[in-house]
């Protein structure tokens, strides 16, 4: 295979409301943390271990405005996008790095009118593994909303055959 692939797919719970930034010329960017969980049983002690991984999600323009309007802290969402690492300089002059998910598509998985807001993100993320929550997600699949944002940068002039 000669091509490369940078694709991320996540299902998790938002850790905060979407924080918006607006630019001259009408562009906008939205950022929010997303929690995903890994649950397993420790072989040595036999106790259940729950690890939460936090991801920084970035959404642009109209998709960011949709996320700001409908996503609240604790909501379950499917995110699709690509990894992007940014380099920046902090107040002390040190180079810092930040890895983000540049969101290209998303689907709201929390049913309309049912908001997990008020829960801590960790509690909301833990409910992802409970059996009743999984059943309600299947039943609410008709209420899901899916959106696609515009690609980042100008990818029209690449010479990939796919």
Helices and strands as residue ranges (DSSP letters): E 8-14, E 19-22, E 28-41, E 48-60, H 61-70, E 76-89, E 95-108, H 121-126, G 127-129, H 131-139, G 140-143, E 145-148
